[in-house]
Amino acid sequence: MANAQHMFVVTGGPGSGKSSLIDAMTRRGFRTMPEAGRAIIQDQVRIGGPALPWADRAIFAELMLGWELRSYHEALASDAPVLMDRGIPDVVGYLTLCGLPVPAHIEAAAKIHPYNERVFLAPYWGAIFAQDAERKQDRQEAEATGRVMAETYTRLGYQIVELPLVGIEQRADFIAERLQAG
C-alpha cells in the first residue's frame, strides 16, 4: 500500500467554507487538489449530461469516484503535504446521505486508498451557508452532510479534526500549524 501520510482531506457539508479554505491554503503556497462535485456539475450542465445530484445521483457518484481516484494518484506523487478538497470516502458518505447502496467497488476504493489519518472537518456553519447554481442543498441537508462525512471517515478509521468557526485566514493558520507539528 502506498504511503499517503502527506495527503490531508478537508471535508464537510456544502457551504461550510471548505473550498474557500482550500483556496486560502493554495495562496499560501500549499499544494491542493480541487473538489470534484462542483466541476462535475458545471461540466454536466454545460453538456446537458445526466450525472447531476438532482438527476442521477448514482452516476454523479461514479464520476466523483473517478475524479477522486485521479486526484489521489496525482497527489500521491508529491513529496510535500497536499490538502485534498474531499476524498474518496466522501463518495461513500454521499451515497449514504442519499439513501443509496454503496457499491462494493466504491467501498473498496475508500479502503485501499488511504489518506493521512487526520481528516479536517469543516462543520456546518449557518452564518456563512449560502446556496448557488451548483449548491442547491438546503441548510438541513448541508448540516446532515457534515455529520455523515464525519461518521463515514470515523468508520473507516480516520480521526476527525473539527475546524473552528473562525475566519478563513484563522482556519488556514489552524491547519498550517497542525501540518507543521506533524
URWO-V720474 format. One record per residue. N is the residue number from 0. OMEGA is omega in degrees with one decimal (none if undefined). D_LAST is the distance of its C-alpha to the last C-alpha in Angstrom with 1 decimal. Layout:
# URWO-V720474
N|OMEGA|D_LAST / N|OMEGA|D_LAST
This chain:
# URWO-V720474
0|-177.3|20.9 / 1|176.7|18.7 / 2|-177.9|15.0 / 3|-177.9|13.6 / 4|179.3|9.9 / 5|-177.4|9.6 / 6|-175.3|12.1 / 7|179.3|11.6 / 8|168.4|14.9 / 9|-177.6|16.4 / 10|179.7|19.5 / 11|179.3|22.3 / 12|176.9|26.0 / 13|177.2|28.0 / 14|-178.8|28.3 / 15|179.1|25.1 / 16|-176.4|23.8 / 17|-177.5|21.4 / 18|175.4|22.9 / 19|176.9|23.4 / 20|178.1|19.7 / 21|177.6|19.0 / 22|179.0|21.7 / 23|179.0|20.2 / 24|176.2|16.9 / 25|179.0|19.2 / 26|179.0|21.1 / 27|177.4|18.0 / 28|177.3|17.6 / 29|174.5|15.0 / 30|-178.9|16.3 / 31|174.4|17.6 / 32|-175.2|20.0 / 33|177.5|22.9 / 34|178.8|24.3 / 35|-169.0|27.1 / 36|-176.0|29.4 / 37|-179.8|30.6 / 38|178.4|31.3 / 39|178.7|33.1 / 40|180.0|35.2 / 41|179.4|36.2 / 42|-178.0|37.2 / 43|176.6|39.1 / 44|-178.1|40.9 / 45|-176.9|41.8 / 46|-178.1|43.3 / 47|-177.2|44.7 / 48|-177.7|42.6 / 49|-173.1|42.3 / 50|-179.1|38.5 / 51|-178.8|38.0 / 52|177.2|36.6 / 53|178.8|40.0 / 54|-179.0|41.9 / 55|-174.6|40.5 / 56|-179.6|37.2 / 57|178.0|37.0 / 58|176.4|37.5 / 59|179.4|35.0 / 60|178.6|32.4 / 61|177.4|33.2 / 62|176.7|32.7 / 63|178.5|29.3 / 64|178.9|28.4 / 65|179.3|29.6 / 66|-177.4|27.6 / 67|176.7|24.3 / 68|177.9|24.9 / 69|178.7|25.6 / 70|-179.8|22.5 / 71|-177.3|20.4 / 72|176.9|22.1 / 73|-179.3|21.8 / 74|-179.1|18.0 / 75|-178.4|17.6 / 76|-178.3|19.3 / 77|174.1|16.6 / 78|-177.1|14.3 / 79|174.9|12.3 / 80|178.4|10.3 / 81|175.1|13.2 / 82|-176.9|14.0 / 83|174.8|16.9 / 84|-173.7|19.7 / 85|179.8|20.4 / 86|-178.6|20.2 / 87|177.5|22.7 / 88|176.2|22.6 / 89|178.0|23.9 / 90|175.7|27.1 / 91|179.4|27.5 / 92|179.7|27.0 / 93|-179.8|29.5 / 94|177.6|32.1 / 95|178.8|31.7 / 96|-178.3|32.1 / 97|-177.4|35.2 / 98|179.1|36.7 / 99|176.4|36.8 / 100|176.1|36.3 / 101|179.9|33.1 / 102|-177.5|34.4 / 103|-177.3|33.2 / 104|178.0|31.9 / 105|175.8|29.6 / 106|178.8|28.3 / 107|179.9|27.9 / 108|180.0|26.0 / 109|-177.4|23.5 / 110|-174.4|23.1 / 111|176.4|23.0 / 112|-176.2|20.6 / 113|173.4|17.2 / 114|171.2|14.2 / 115|-175.5|10.6 / 116|177.1|11.6 / 117|178.7|10.5 / 118|179.9|13.4 / 119|-179.9|14.1 / 120|171.3|17.8 / 121|-176.6|20.1 / 122|175.3|22.8 / 123|-178.4|26.5 / 124|-175.5|27.5 / 125|-176.9|31.3 / 126|-178.5|31.5 / 127|-177.7|30.0 / 128|175.8|31.1 / 129|175.5|33.7 / 130|174.4|35.5 / 131|-174.7|36.4 / 132|179.6|38.0 / 133|-177.1|35.2 / 134|-176.3|33.9 / 135|-179.3|36.9 / 136|176.0|35.2 / 137|-176.4|36.4 / 138|-178.9|34.4 / 139|179.2|34.9 / 140|177.9|33.6 / 141|179.2|30.6 / 142|178.4|29.7 / 143|179.4|30.4 / 144|178.2|28.2 / 145|179.2|25.1 / 146|-178.1|26.1 / 147|178.4|26.8 / 148|177.8|23.5 / 149|179.3|21.7 / 150|-178.3|24.1 / 151|-179.7|23.8 / 152|178.6|20.0 / 153|179.0|20.2 / 154|-179.5|23.1 / 155|172.9|21.3 / 156|-179.7|18.6 / 157|175.1|15.8 / 158|-179.1|14.3 / 159|173.9|15.5 / 160|-176.7|13.8 / 161|178.4|16.9 / 162|178.2|17.0 / 163|177.6|19.3 / 164|-179.6|22.8 / 165|-178.9|22.5 / 166|-176.4|23.3 / 167|-177.3|21.5 / 168|177.1|20.1 / 169|175.7|18.8 / 170|178.2|17.1 / 171|176.2|15.7 / 172|-179.2|14.4 / 173|-179.8|12.9 / 174|-178.5|10.9 / 175|179.0|10.1 / 176|-178.7|8.8 / 177|177.1|6.5 / 178|180.0|5.3 / 179|-179.7|5.3 / 180|179.0|3.8 / 181|none|0.0
